[in-house]
Amino acid sequence: MIRVLIVDDQTIVRAGFAALLAAQPDIDVVGQCGDGREAVRLAETHRPDVVLMDIRMPKMDGIEATRRILADPAGGSTRVLVLTTFDVDEYVYEALAAGASGFLLKDSTADDLVAAVRVVARGDALLAPQVTGRLIREFARQRRDRPTPVPALETLTARETEVLQLIAGGLSNAEIAARLVVSEHTVKTHVARVFTKLGLRDRAQAVVLAYESGLVTPGGSPG
């Protein structure tokens, strides 16, 4: 069962998400709340696999709540799926930097919501195409001339570095395998090694690191 905590300050939205997810045979809604502070408390209590996190909320916003939840060593398996709308795209970069594993637009379909929870629960990142474009522009604005050195990148082999660049370009394991003319199993091995060497939890963090370090530029080419 995938244990889910729903955090949104709109009661109707929260109830709708809860009813939809609770109807799934593999999903258990373990809690609901309407502010970030309560989200941190409930995450500590229930240890959910996935937190559906709104960004704009009273008492504590979703970005700070995400940061605190993921900083708790006891909640190492918890992943955060951020709920966003077109008018809060300026927060996308901050949420990713705080450790969010992906984003879901609030006007997504019911099927998209269920699929997103399952994707994030199994450890994959979820970056909606509509959000990714704005995310890249935000990286371009904030990091163009200020790359952050990441010494651990030097521990990667040439092929592992190439794999990281392709992850940052948004390619799936299957697409990377096709690009490099290797098996998907080989790609999975490279990805696992990259994550271990760099201390990454998922592909979303890999994207952040690749851009912040300057390994990949906002145009998508190696830095």
Disulfide bonds with the S-S distance in Angstrom:
none
